[in-house]
């Protein structure tokens, strides 16, 4: 294993997770992909459980009064209540929602242009594999072109997650738009945005 994992470079992690599809095209076979997805899920849960420790370290070691946790987009698909409960206890949840259809389409376009490995709920994955095979007249997941499947499935994953994000944000957090976030210039802008989100309820 020659990869080195760095905070600002998740390439090795994404390389391990891989993309489902034809092994001859660098795809991961279905059963191995399921295994890696399960490991991916557990790693996300474990990372969330580490948050209280890192909050304390940020304060005690580095003197940082604030800690920003950029939680994985797969949070809503982990189907593990303890993760959300821990975030509620130790953080303020801020859901960044696409401002409009243009923003949604742009996000999807970027993801399709540069497909990357993703986490899928098992039931969702099974459903999408069957739909893809039928649509492309294939018989097995091993026949799928990895990047093609990843690009095809992303819009479906994106839209399936929106109500799940909202189900977390509405009772436990606050919502801001991607346009608001894109307009931030500094820490003061960020704090004012958070204050406005809290005031709006």
C-alpha positions as CSV (number, residue, x, y, z in Angstrom):
1,X,0.0,0.0,0.0
2,X,1.7,3.2,-1.2
3,X,-1.1,5.7,-0.4
4,X,-0.6,8.2,2.4
5,X,-3.8,9.6,3.9
6,X,-3.8,13.4,4.6
7,X,-6.5,15.7,6.0
8,X,-6.7,17.6,2.7
9,X,-6.4,14.7,0.4
10,X,-9.0,12.0,0.5
11,X,-7.8,10.3,-2.7
12,X,-6.6,7.1,-1.0
13,X,-10.0,6.7,0.8
14,X,-11.9,7.3,-2.4
15,X,-9.6,5.0,-4.3
16,X,-10.3,2.2,-1.7
17,X,-14.1,2.7,-1.9
18,X,-14.0,2.5,-5.6
19,X,-16.7,2.5,-8.2
20,X,-19.0,-0.3,-9.0
21,X,-18.7,-2.0,-12.3
22,X,-16.5,-3.9,-14.8
23,X,-13.2,-4.9,-13.1
24,X,-11.5,-4.7,-16.5
25,X,-12.3,-0.9,-16.4
26,X,-11.0,-0.5,-12.9
27,X,-14.5,-1.2,-11.4
28,X,-15.1,-3.0,-8.2
29,X,-17.1,-6.3,-8.3
30,X,-20.5,-6.2,-6.7
31,X,-19.9,-8.3,-3.5
32,X,-16.6,-6.5,-2.8
33,X,-18.3,-3.2,-3.4
34,X,-20.9,-4.0,-0.9
35,X,-18.2,-5.0,1.6
36,X,-16.4,-1.7,1.0
37,X,-19.6,0.2,1.3
38,X,-20.2,-1.3,4.8
39,X,-16.7,-0.3,5.8
40,X,-17.3,3.2,4.4
41,X,-20.5,3.5,6.5
42,X,-18.8,2.4,9.7
43,X,-15.9,4.8,9.1
44,X,-18.4,7.7,8.7
45,X,-20.1,6.7,11.9
46,X,-16.8,6.4,13.8
47,X,-15.7,9.8,12.4
48,X,-18.8,11.4,13.8
49,X,-18.2,9.7,17.2
50,X,-14.8,11.4,17.3
51,X,-16.3,14.9,17.0
52,X,-16.5,15.6,20.8
53,X,-12.8,14.6,21.2
54,X,-11.8,17.0,18.4
55,X,-13.9,19.8,19.7
56,X,-12.1,19.4,23.1
57,X,-8.6,19.2,21.4
58,X,-9.4,22.3,19.2
59,X,-10.1,24.2,22.4
60,X,-7.5,22.8,24.8
61,X,-4.5,22.3,22.4
62,X,-5.0,25.0,19.8
63,X,-7.1,27.5,21.6
64,X,-9.8,27.6,18.9
65,X,-13.1,28.8,20.3
66,X,-15.1,27.3,17.4
67,X,-15.0,24.0,15.6
68,X,-16.5,23.5,12.1
69,X,-17.3,19.9,11.2
70,X,-17.9,19.5,7.4
71,X,-19.9,16.3,7.8
72,X,-20.1,13.9,4.9
73,X,-23.0,14.1,2.5
74,X,-23.8,10.5,3.3
75,X,-24.9,11.5,6.9
76,X,-28.6,11.3,5.9
77,X,-28.1,7.8,4.4
78,X,-26.2,6.2,7.4
79,X,-29.6,5.2,9.0
80,X,-27.9,5.3,12.4
81,X,-29.8,7.5,14.9
82,X,-26.9,7.8,17.3
83,X,-24.9,9.9,14.7
84,X,-27.5,12.6,14.4
85,X,-28.2,12.6,18.2
86,X,-24.4,13.1,18.8
87,X,-24.3,16.0,16.3
88,X,-27.3,17.6,18.0
89,X,-25.6,17.4,21.4
90,X,-22.2,18.7,20.4
91,X,-22.8,20.9,17.3
92,X,-25.1,23.3,15.6
93,X,-26.4,21.6,12.4
94,X,-26.4,23.9,9.4
95,X,-27.9,22.4,6.2
96,X,-26.7,24.1,3.0
97,X,-29.5,23.8,0.5
98,X,-29.2,24.4,-3.2
99,X,-30.6,27.9,-3.8
100,X,-32.6,27.0,-6.9
101,X,-32.8,24.6,-9.8
102,X,-29.8,26.2,-11.5
103,X,-27.6,25.5,-8.4
104,X,-28.9,21.9,-8.3
105,X,-28.1,21.4,-11.9
106,X,-24.7,22.9,-11.6
107,X,-23.9,20.6,-8.6
108,X,-25.0,17.6,-10.6
109,X,-23.1,18.7,-13.7
110,X,-19.9,18.9,-11.7
111,X,-20.4,15.5,-10.1
112,X,-21.1,14.0,-13.4
113,X,-18.0,15.6,-15.0
114,X,-15.7,14.3,-12.3
115,X,-17.4,11.1,-11.0
116,X,-16.1,10.1,-7.5
117,X,-16.9,7.2,-5.3
118,X,-20.0,7.6,-3.2
119,X,-21.8,5.9,-0.3
120,X,-25.2,4.3,-1.1
121,X,-27.9,2.9,1.2
122,X,-28.0,-0.8,0.4
123,X,-31.7,-0.7,-0.6
124,X,-31.1,2.3,-2.8
125,X,-28.1,0.7,-4.4
126,X,-30.0,-2.5,-5.2
127,X,-32.8,-0.5,-6.7
128,X,-30.6,1.6,-8.9
129,X,-28.5,-1.3,-10.1
130,X,-31.6,-3.0,-11.4
131,X,-32.8,0.2,-13.0
132,X,-29.5,0.8,-14.7
133,X,-29.2,-2.8,-16.0
134,X,-32.7,-2.6,-17.4
135,X,-32.2,0.8,-19.0
136,X,-28.9,-0.2,-20.6
137,X,-29.9,-3.8,-21.5
138,X,-27.2,-5.4,-19.4
139,X,-27.4,-8.6,-17.3
140,X,-24.8,-8.1,-14.6
141,X,-23.2,-5.3,-12.6
142,X,-19.9,-6.5,-13.8
143,X,-20.9,-5.3,-17.3
144,X,-21.4,-1.7,-16.2
145,X,-18.8,1.0,-17.1
146,X,-17.9,2.4,-13.6
147,X,-17.8,6.1,-14.4
148,X,-20.9,5.8,-16.5
149,X,-22.9,4.2,-13.7
150,X,-21.5,6.7,-11.1
151,X,-22.5,9.6,-13.4
152,X,-25.9,8.1,-14.1
153,X,-26.8,7.4,-10.5
154,X,-25.7,10.7,-9.0
155,X,-28.8,12.8,-9.8
156,X,-30.9,10.0,-8.4
157,X,-28.8,9.9,-5.2
158,X,-28.9,13.7,-4.9
159,X,-32.6,14.0,-5.2
160,X,-33.2,11.0,-2.9
161,X,-31.1,12.7,-0.2
162,X,-32.9,16.1,-0.1
163,X,-36.0,15.0,2.0
164,X,-33.6,13.1,4.2
165,X,-31.5,16.2,4.8
166,X,-34.6,18.2,5.5
167,X,-35.8,15.5,8.0
168,X,-32.6,16.2,10.0
169,X,-32.5,20.0,9.6
170,X,-36.1,20.8,10.3
171,X,-36.2,19.4,13.9
172,X,-32.6,19.6,14.8
173,X,-30.9,22.4,12.8
174,X,-31.1,25.4,10.5
175,X,-31.0,25.9,6.8
176,X,-29.0,28.3,4.6
177,X,-28.7,28.4,0.8
178,X,-25.7,27.7,-1.4
179,X,-26.0,31.3,-2.6
180,X,-25.6,32.6,0.9
181,X,-22.6,30.5,1.5
182,X,-21.0,31.5,-1.8
183,X,-21.3,35.1,-0.8
184,X,-19.3,34.8,2.4
185,X,-16.1,36.8,2.6
186,X,-14.9,36.2,6.1
187,X,-15.7,34.9,9.6
188,X,-17.9,37.8,10.4
189,X,-20.1,37.1,7.3
190,X,-20.3,33.5,8.4
191,X,-21.4,34.3,11.9
192,X,-24.0,36.8,10.7
193,X,-25.4,34.1,8.3
194,X,-25.7,31.7,11.2
195,X,-27.4,34.3,13.4
196,X,-29.9,35.0,10.6
197,X,-30.6,31.3,10.2
198,X,-31.2,30.9,13.9
199,X,-33.4,33.9,14.1
200,X,-35.4,32.6,11.1
201,X,-36.0,29.4,13.1
